[in-house]
Amino acid sequence: MSTYYLEFSEDEATGTSHKFYEAKVEGAAVTLSYGRIGTLGTSSTQQCSSPEEAEKLAQKKIDEKKRKGYQEAVKGVRQKRTITRRGGESRPSTAKRTAPTIWRFETGSSAFGVFVNEQGCWVGNQDGRVYRLSHDAEVQMQYQLSEGVKCMVSDGEWMYVGCDDGNVYNITGKTPRLAYEINPSIDIFWLDIANGLLAVSDAGGRLTTVNYEDEEQWAVDTGGDSAWMVRCDPVGRIFYGDSQGVRCYYGWEKETLVWQQTTSYVLFGWLDGGNAYAGTGSGQVLKFGQDGQKLQTYKADSSVLSCATSPGGHYVFAADSSSTVYCFGEDGQRLWKLATGCGSALSMQYFQEKLYLVTTSGTFACLDVSEAAIAQAEQGQATPAQVIKAPNGAVTEVRSDLLEAAPANATGVLLRCVREHGKLRIKVAQAGYHDWHVQFPKNLRQDGQLYMVDRIEPAAQGDFYRVLGNIYAVNE
């Protein structure tokens, strides 16, 4: 048996493809496999008249690929992607008082990802640990991802965790499932998802979009660098910020620049309704309308590392590089400035009069930002925070490629994996649904396999379905 293996990268030209091509000769049979690196790809086998003819065919196919730029490589050996993390150091706060903090959960390393809803509070740290807490900071679930958490984002009922290795996991079921694999050439800074469309901003000032089938749609170079801001809205607008300013793009299949505004260095972004907020290195949060008009400026005293708003932008919150958190009114007036007491906040979220921070010290903090609590804190009467340390001991590492058999009494929607034009796709395998594709993890797809999922919902934009909840294998 002889095997020929090639790889091809377009990152210098377009940043849109890392592919492999393999020809394997066994007797008089030639098996050709090709696809995106990190996936199983597509395979086909051709019978020849003799082993010699099989070898000739394999060599012909390999030579054709080499002429197109493919190069010999060692399978499974690739350069580790470049990873840039947010700064881990922060200066002491100059604020005289500390923000009223209900609890602090110590994760053990710098934390970047936070998400809070009615069901609970999620946090992910640089060590790849992910925790779900109750609103009272009781640990309800924990698991270990292979790489550090870059950020957490929601998309309607779906919630995703993006990691340093480029893997983006859907965590709406009991087992995190691999939803997207971002091109290895991209040094990820931030990401966001809306209606299944993934947008990624990176170190080189590039904005890349990926569709529900985990296929890159388009990418654009802005001329800037260090793009810490990307936010998507439900109708297809993407708000992006880097060293040169803020831009708004529109487009599901190709990009359209809607507007751009020059600003100082953008370090964070937030989206509330139709308005975009950019935290900058000059210590300002800038509010932009849908048409790109600058609506308001909120001034902090140091570089703004994160920001968020209450619903409708009634309050605007910001955290700076000096371990300080601010609150502003809609009109730009600073309402208060208080120390975090736990480092500089790298990300934040407001939820029901609470402000949740994740910080350079690895703290996940719940601040009471109600008017009454803030008034007490400014008088030096804040109640000491409850401090909880993350549980000791090993945490099971996530295996997103494992698939349980459906329980005997399980109910849900049946799906089947089919091959279309050489690609594995997922379709609904029961009556009453459109003949649409289903967004489904690529590392679970096996030709002909039947699956059961808790629910599927039609995408708000585009003709495809999305899976909600758990995924099981069905044995026929």
N, C-alpha and C positions, 0 to 999 in steps of 0.2 A: 504494500500500500504506500502511496506517496501523496503528500499534501502540500499545496501551495497557498500561502496566505498573504494578502495585501491589505494595506490601509490607505485611505485618501482623506485629507483634511483641506477644507476650503476656508479656514478661519482667516488667513491673511487676505483673501480676496473679498469674501462676503460674510464670513463667520456663520454660515448657515448649514454646514454639513461635516460630519465625521463618519465615514463609511468604512466597511470592510468587504472584502471579496475573497472567497475561499473555493479552491477546486481540489477535490479529494478523489483519488483514483483507487478503486478496489476491484481488481480483476479487470473485466471488460466494462465496468460501470464507472461513470463520472458523476459525482454529486457536486453541484454548484450551489453555494450559499452566499447570500449577500444581504446587506442591510445596514442599519445604523449601529455603530459600535455601542455595546452594552445591551443589545437586544439579541434574540435568537435569529432574527432576520427571516428570510424566505429561502427555501431550499427546493431543488428539483434534481431528479436523477435521470440520466440518459444512458441507455445500453448501447455499446459499440460492438463491432464485429469481432474485436480481439483486444487483449490488454494493450497491444502496441497502438492500436487506433484510439483507445481511451486515453493513453498518455499524450498522443498528438493533439487530441481535442482539448485536453486540460491545458496543455502548453499554449495552444492557440488562444484560448480564452484569457489566460494570464497575460500573454503578450498584448492583447487588445486593451486590457485594463492598464497595463504599464504605459502604453502610448497615450492614455487619457490622464496620466498623472499619478496613478496608484503606485505605491512603493512597497517593497518587501518589509514585513514587520514580524514581531513575535506576538502570537496571539495572547491576549490577556495582559500584556505589558504596555502601559501607556503612561505618559507623564502626568503626574498628579496635577489637578487643576489649581490655578492660582487662587488664593483665598485672601481677601482683604476684610479685616474686621474693624468695627468702630473702635475709636480710642478707648483704652481701658483705664486711663487715669483721669481724675477730676480734681479741681481745686476746691478748697474749703469755701463754704458759702459766706457771703458778707451780710446775710440777713440776720437780724437780731433774734428772731423767733423761729421755731421749728413748726412745720406744718402738722396739723392734727392727724395722727396716724392710728388707725384702728389695729392693724396687724402688719407684721413684716415676716415674710417667708424667705428664709435664706437658702438659695438653691445650690450654692457652692462655687459658682463661677459667674463671670459677667453674663448678663441676660439680655436678650434682644427681642424675643417674641412674647407677645401678650395678647390675649383675647378674652373678653368677658361678655357673657349673655345671661339669660334667665336661668340656664342650667348650671352655670358655674364659672370658674376662672381658670384659664389655661396659661401656663408659662413654659418657655423653653430656653435653655441656657447654652453657653458656648461649648459645654462638654457633651451636648446632645441629649441631655436629660429633659424629659417633658413630664409635667405634672398637671393634673386637673384637681383643683381645690373647690370646696364649697365656698359660698360667700363668707363663711366664718373661718376660712383657712384650714379646714379639715381635708387631708389628702384622700382623694377618692380613687385616683388612678395614677400610675406612673409607668414609664417605659423608657428604654434607651434606644436612641437612633444612632446610626453608624457615624454621623458627623454632627458638628455643632449646628444649632438652630439659628437661621438667619432672620426669619420673621414668621409671624402668624397672620393669616388674613382670612376673611370670611367672604362668601359669595352666596348670599341668600341663606338657605338652609345648610349649605356646604361650608366646611372649614378646612383649611389647608395649613401645613407646616412646610416651609421651605428651608432646606439645609445647605451647608457649605459645599457638599459634594454634588450639588445640582439636582438632587432628588426632591420632588415636591409630593408630599403625602396628603391624601384625603383622610381625615380623621373623624368622619361622621359615623363610622361603624365601630365595632368593638376592637377591630384590628386595623391599624393604619395601612392604607393601600397606596401603592405607588401610582400617582396620577400623571406626573410629567417628569421627564429627564432632560434637564437643560444642557445645551451644547457644552462640551468640556472646554471649549475655547473661551467661554464667558466667565469673567471674574465677577460674580454676582454681588451687587450692592443691595438691591431691594427687588421685590416682586409684588404683584397684585393680580387678582383674578376677578372677572365679571362675566357672567353667563358662559363660563367655560373657557373664555379667552384669557390666556396667561400673558402678562406683560412683564418683561425683565429689564431693569436698568443695571448698568455695569460700570466697571472702573474706567473703561475707555470712552465713555460718553456715547454708548450705543444703546438704542432701544430696540428690543426684539419681542415679537409676539409669536405665540404658539397656540394652535387651535386645539379643539377637544380630542383629536386623534393623536395628540402629542407630535404634531408636525409643524415646523416653523412656517409662519405665514409671511412675515416680512421683517426686515431690520433696517434701521436708519442710523447713520453716524451724524451726530449733532455738531461736532467740532469742539465740544467741551470735554470734561472728564469728571470722574468721581460722582456719578449720578446716584445720589441717595434718595431721590424722590421718584416714585412712579405710583400713580393711583388711577384706577379704572372706574368709570361710571357705567350704569346698566345699558346706556344707549350707544356705547362704543367710543366715547371720548377717553383719551388717555392723557393724563397730566404728568408731565415729566420735568425734573429739575436737576441741574448739574452745576458745574463751575461757571457757566456763562449765563444762567438764568432759568426761566420757566417757559415751557412750551406746552401746547395742547395739540394733540393729533387726533384724527378720526379715521377709522377704517378697520373693517373686519378682514378684508383680503389684501388690501394695499393701503399704504399710509397716505394721509392727507394732512398737511400742516395747517391747522386752523388759526393759531396765533402764537406769538412768542413775545416775551418781555425780558429785557436785560435786568439782572439783579446781581447782588453779591453772591458769593458761594452758597449754594443750596445744600443744606445738611439733613433735611427731613421734609416730608410732605404729608398733608392731611386733606381729606375730601369730605365735605358736608353738603349734601344736596348738590346744587349746581356750582358751589363755590369751592375753590382750591386754596389751600393755605401752605405757604412755603416758609420753613424755618431757615434762617440764613446765618452765615458766619459773622455778619455785622451786628448780630444781636437783635434782629427784627423777625417778626412773623408778618408776612405779606399776604393779604387776602385778594384773590382775583375772581372776577365773575366769569360766566360762561363765555363771554365775548373777549376776555382777556383784559378788561379794564381793571386797574388796581383800585379796589374799593376801600381798603383800610390798611394801616400800619400799626403794629403792636410792638412796643419797644421794651426789650429786656436789657440787662447790663453786660451780658457776655454772649458768646456764640450760642445759638439755639440748637440743641441737639435733638429735640423732639417737641411735638405740639399735638393738640387735640382740641375738640370743641364739644360743648353740650349740644343737644339737638337744636337745629336751626341756627347755630352759631351765637346763641344768646351769651354764652361765656366762651372765651378763648383761653386755653391753658398753654403754657410753654415751660420747658425746662432747659437750663443752660449748662455750660461746662464748669460752672462753679457750684454744683450741688444745690441749685436753687430752683424753685418752682414758682411760676407767676400765674395770676389770673387777671384777665382784661374783660371789660365790657365790650359790647358790639361796636361802640363808638371809638374804641382804641384806648380808653382810659384804663390805666393800671389800677386794679382794685386791691390787690395785695401781692406781697413778695415774702416768701418764707423758705427756710432751709428744708431740704428733704430729710436730712439726718442719716442718709444711707447712700450717698454718692450721687453722681449725675445720671439723670434718667435718659436711657437710650431709646426708649419707646414708651408710649402711654396710651390710655384709653379712659374716657369718661363713661360712667354707667350709674344711673339713679343716684345722683348727688355724691358719688364716690369717684375719685380719680385713682386709677391703677397705674403704677410705675414699675418698670424693670430697669435696673441700674448697673453701673460699672462695677459695683461691689457684689453683684449677683443677687441682690435683694428684689423680691417681688412685694411691693408695698401697696396697701389699700389706705388712701387718704380720705378723710371725711371733709368734703369741701362745701358742706352746707353753710349757709350764712351764720348760723348759730355757732357751729364748731370753729369756724374761722375767727369769729369775734373773740371767742375764748382763747384761742391760740395766740392772737395778737396781744392779749393781756397776760400771756405767760401762764395760762391756766389749762393747757392741754393735758389730757389724760395719757400716761405712758402707754406706748404701743405694746401689744402682745407680740413676742418674738418666737417664731417657730422655725426649727431647723429641719431641713429635708431629711427623710428617714435614712438611717444607715443601712449598709448592706448592698449587695449586688442587685441590679435591676435587669430583668430579662431583655435582651436585645431584640428589636423588632425584626421579624421575618415576614416581609410583606408578600413573599412569593408562595407562602404556604396556604393551602386551601382545604378547609374542613368539608366533610360530606354533609349534606343537608340533613338535619334531624328528621326523624320519622314523621313528626307532627308539624314540620315547618310549612308555612304558607308564604307565598310571595309571587313574584313574576319570573317566568322562565325565559332564559336567554340562551342563544346558541352562537358558538364561534363558527364562522364560515369564511371561506377563502374567496376573495373578490379581486380579480386582476392582480393576482400574486400577493395580495396583502390579507392578513387576518383581520376580520371585522366582526363586530358583535351585533346581532339582530334579535328582536323579540321573537320568541318561539311559541307564542300563543295568540289566539284570536283577540280582536278588539283594539289593536294598535296599528299605527302607521308602519310602513316598511322603511323605517329610518335606522341609521346606525345608532349605537349606544356608546356613550363615553364609558370606557372600561379599561382597567389596568392592562398594559401590554404584557407584563410579566406573568399574567394569569391566562393568557390566551393560548388555547390548544385547539387545533383544527378539529371540528366536529363535536367538541365538548359542550355539554349542556350544563347550565348554571341556574341557580335560584338566588334572587336578590330580594331584599325587603320591599323596596319600592323603586319605581322609575318615574321621573317627571320630565315633561317636554321642556327643552331649553326655551328661555324667554326670547332668545335671538338665535335663529337658525333652526333647521329641521333635523334635530337629533334629540335623543333622550339622555338623561343623566341618572346615575344610580345613587340612591340614598340608602344608607344603612349597611347591612352585612351582605357578604357574598359567599355562597356555598357551591360546592360541586354536586351535581346530580348524576348518580350512576344509573345507566339505562340497562 
